[in-house]
Amino acid sequence: MVERLGDRERYPQAAVLGAIWAQACAANAWDGPAMMLHGDLHPGNILLADDGTLSGVIDFGDVGAGDPAVDLAVAWLMFDAGARQRFIDAFGPAVRGDTWMRARGWALIQSTAMLSNSDDNPRMFAVGEFGIRQVLEG
C-alpha cells in the first residue's frame, strides 16, 4: 500500500489515503471465528439481473476464511455514500465499527491494486477510480 501511494502522479491524494490506511491498520483485529470469504468481491464479480437485483456472484478463486472485513470492502467498491450507509445499516450491531474501518482499508487495497495494475482494462480501472472516490468520502 505504501509503495503504491508513493506514485504521486497516480495518487495525488496520497497523504489523505495514507491517513485512511493508518486508521484501518490501527483498528482492532477481528477476534471472531474465521468467516467464509469470497476474497475478491467487487463489481466485476457480482452479477445483477435486469432490474438491478443481485443475480449471482462469480470467481471464487480467492475463497478462504478469515476477517469478514475483506468482503465487506465491497461497500466502497460498489456503492455511493447513500447506498453504502444503507448497506452498513442493514448489518446493524452485528458488525462493529472496527470491522468497517478494516473494510475501508481493504477497499483501499483493492482500489489501488486496480488503479495500479489495470491500465489495459478500462472497466477494472474505473472500479478502482470509483473505489478511491468512495474511500475518500468515508
PEMODA-V996121 format. One record per residue. N is the residue number from 1. RES is the residue in one small letter. SS is DSSP state (2 for helix, 1 for strand, 0 for the rest). PSI is psi in radians with two decimals (* if undefined). D_FIRST is the distance of its C-alpha to the first C-alpha in whole Angstrom. Layout:
# PEMODA-V996121
n=N res=RES ss=SS psi=PSI d_first=D_FIRST
n=N res=RES ss=SS psi=PSI d_first=D_FIRST
This chain:
# PEMODA-V996121
n=1 res=m ss=0 psi=-0.84 d_first=0
n=2 res=v ss=2 psi=-0.71 d_first=4
n=3 res=e ss=2 psi=-0.79 d_first=5
n=4 res=r ss=2 psi=-0.78 d_first=5
n=5 res=l ss=2 psi=-0.22 d_first=6
n=6 res=g ss=0 psi=-0.27 d_first=9
n=7 res=d ss=0 psi=1.48 d_first=10
n=8 res=r ss=0 psi=-0.39 d_first=13
n=9 res=e ss=0 psi=-0.76 d_first=15
n=10 res=r ss=0 psi=-0.55 d_first=13
n=11 res=y ss=0 psi=1.28 d_first=11
n=12 res=p ss=0 psi=-0.34 d_first=14
n=13 res=q ss=0 psi=0.46 d_first=13
n=14 res=a ss=2 psi=-0.64 d_first=10
n=15 res=a ss=2 psi=-0.80 d_first=12
n=16 res=v ss=2 psi=-0.75 d_first=13
n=17 res=l ss=2 psi=-0.65 d_first=10
n=18 res=g ss=2 psi=-0.66 d_first=8
n=19 res=a ss=2 psi=-0.67 d_first=12
n=20 res=i ss=2 psi=-0.73 d_first=11
n=21 res=w ss=2 psi=-0.76 d_first=8
n=22 res=a ss=2 psi=-0.69 d_first=10
n=23 res=q ss=2 psi=-0.79 d_first=13
n=24 res=a ss=2 psi=-0.72 d_first=12
n=25 res=c ss=2 psi=-0.50 d_first=11
n=26 res=a ss=2 psi=-0.23 d_first=15
n=27 res=a ss=0 psi=2.62 d_first=16
n=28 res=n ss=0 psi=2.45 d_first=19
n=29 res=a ss=0 psi=2.72 d_first=18
n=30 res=w ss=0 psi=2.20 d_first=20
n=31 res=d ss=0 psi=0.16 d_first=24
n=32 res=g ss=0 psi=-3.07 d_first=26
n=33 res=p ss=0 psi=2.67 d_first=26
n=34 res=a ss=0 psi=2.26 d_first=24
n=35 res=m ss=1 psi=2.57 d_first=24
n=36 res=m ss=1 psi=2.33 d_first=25
n=37 res=l ss=1 psi=2.49 d_first=21
n=38 res=h ss=0 psi=-0.80 d_first=21
n=39 res=g ss=0 psi=-0.25 d_first=18
n=40 res=d ss=0 psi=0.83 d_first=17
n=41 res=l ss=0 psi=1.89 d_first=19
n=42 res=h ss=0 psi=2.97 d_first=18
n=43 res=p ss=2 psi=-0.52 d_first=21
n=44 res=g ss=2 psi=-0.28 d_first=22
n=45 res=n ss=2 psi=0.23 d_first=23
n=46 res=i ss=1 psi=2.24 d_first=25
n=47 res=l ss=1 psi=2.32 d_first=29
n=48 res=l ss=1 psi=2.53 d_first=31
n=49 res=a ss=0 psi=2.97 d_first=34
n=50 res=d ss=0 psi=-0.52 d_first=36
n=51 res=d ss=0 psi=0.07 d_first=37
n=52 res=g ss=0 psi=-0.02 d_first=33
n=53 res=t ss=0 psi=2.72 d_first=33
n=54 res=l ss=1 psi=2.23 d_first=31
n=55 res=s ss=1 psi=-0.56 d_first=32
n=56 res=g ss=1 psi=2.95 d_first=30
n=57 res=v ss=1 psi=2.35 d_first=27
n=58 res=i ss=0 psi=3.08 d_first=26
n=59 res=d ss=0 psi=1.31 d_first=24
n=60 res=f ss=0 psi=0.53 d_first=24
n=61 res=g ss=0 psi=-0.38 d_first=22
n=62 res=d ss=0 psi=0.33 d_first=19
n=63 res=v ss=0 psi=2.50 d_first=22
n=64 res=g ss=1 psi=-2.80 d_first=22
n=65 res=a ss=1 psi=2.50 d_first=22
n=66 res=g ss=1 psi=-2.42 d_first=20
n=67 res=d ss=0 psi=2.12 d_first=19
n=68 res=p ss=0 psi=-0.28 d_first=20
n=69 res=a ss=2 psi=-0.49 d_first=17
n=70 res=v ss=2 psi=-0.88 d_first=15
n=71 res=d ss=2 psi=-0.45 d_first=18
n=72 res=l ss=2 psi=-0.22 d_first=19
n=73 res=a ss=0 psi=-0.37 d_first=15
n=74 res=v ss=2 psi=-0.39 d_first=18
n=75 res=a ss=2 psi=-0.55 d_first=19
n=76 res=w ss=2 psi=-0.35 d_first=17
n=77 res=l ss=2 psi=-0.32 d_first=17
n=78 res=m ss=2 psi=-0.43 d_first=21
n=79 res=f ss=0 psi=2.53 d_first=22
n=80 res=d ss=0 psi=3.14 d_first=23
n=81 res=a ss=2 psi=-0.78 d_first=23
n=82 res=g ss=2 psi=-0.84 d_first=27
n=83 res=a ss=2 psi=-0.66 d_first=26
n=84 res=r ss=2 psi=-0.73 d_first=23
n=85 res=q ss=2 psi=-0.69 d_first=26
n=86 res=r ss=2 psi=-0.69 d_first=28
n=87 res=f ss=2 psi=-0.84 d_first=26
n=88 res=i ss=2 psi=-0.78 d_first=25
n=89 res=d ss=2 psi=-0.58 d_first=28
n=90 res=a ss=2 psi=-0.50 d_first=30
n=91 res=f ss=2 psi=-0.44 d_first=28
n=92 res=g ss=2 psi=-2.60 d_first=30
n=93 res=p ss=2 psi=-0.10 d_first=29
n=94 res=a ss=2 psi=-0.42 d_first=29
n=95 res=v ss=0 psi=2.04 d_first=25
n=96 res=r ss=0 psi=2.87 d_first=24
n=97 res=g ss=2 psi=-0.69 d_first=22
n=98 res=d ss=2 psi=-0.61 d_first=19
n=99 res=t ss=2 psi=-0.71 d_first=19
n=100 res=w ss=2 psi=-0.60 d_first=18
n=101 res=m ss=2 psi=-0.74 d_first=16
n=102 res=r ss=2 psi=-0.67 d_first=14
n=103 res=a ss=2 psi=-0.72 d_first=15
n=104 res=r ss=2 psi=-0.68 d_first=13
n=105 res=g ss=2 psi=-0.73 d_first=10
n=106 res=w ss=2 psi=-0.65 d_first=10
n=107 res=a ss=2 psi=-0.66 d_first=11
n=108 res=l ss=2 psi=-0.75 d_first=8
n=109 res=i ss=2 psi=-0.89 d_first=7
n=110 res=q ss=2 psi=-0.72 d_first=10
n=111 res=s ss=2 psi=-0.78 d_first=10
n=112 res=t ss=2 psi=-0.58 d_first=8
n=113 res=a ss=2 psi=-0.74 d_first=9
n=114 res=m ss=2 psi=-0.75 d_first=12
n=115 res=l ss=2 psi=-0.63 d_first=12
n=116 res=s ss=2 psi=-0.33 d_first=11
n=117 res=n ss=2 psi=0.18 d_first=13
n=118 res=s ss=0 psi=0.55 d_first=16
n=119 res=d ss=0 psi=-0.45 d_first=18
n=120 res=d ss=0 psi=0.10 d_first=21
n=121 res=n ss=0 psi=1.53 d_first=21
n=122 res=p ss=2 psi=-0.60 d_first=21
n=123 res=r ss=2 psi=-0.78 d_first=22
n=124 res=m ss=2 psi=-0.63 d_first=18
n=125 res=f ss=2 psi=-0.74 d_first=17
n=126 res=a ss=2 psi=-0.66 d_first=19
n=127 res=v ss=2 psi=-0.74 d_first=17
n=128 res=g ss=2 psi=-0.76 d_first=14
n=129 res=e ss=2 psi=-0.78 d_first=16
n=130 res=f ss=2 psi=-0.81 d_first=18
n=131 res=g ss=2 psi=-0.76 d_first=15
n=132 res=i ss=2 psi=-0.78 d_first=13
n=133 res=r ss=2 psi=-0.74 d_first=17
n=134 res=q ss=2 psi=-0.69 d_first=17
n=135 res=v ss=2 psi=-0.71 d_first=14
n=136 res=l ss=2 psi=-0.57 d_first=15
n=137 res=e ss=2 psi=-0.46 d_first=19
n=138 res=g ss=0 psi=* d_first=18
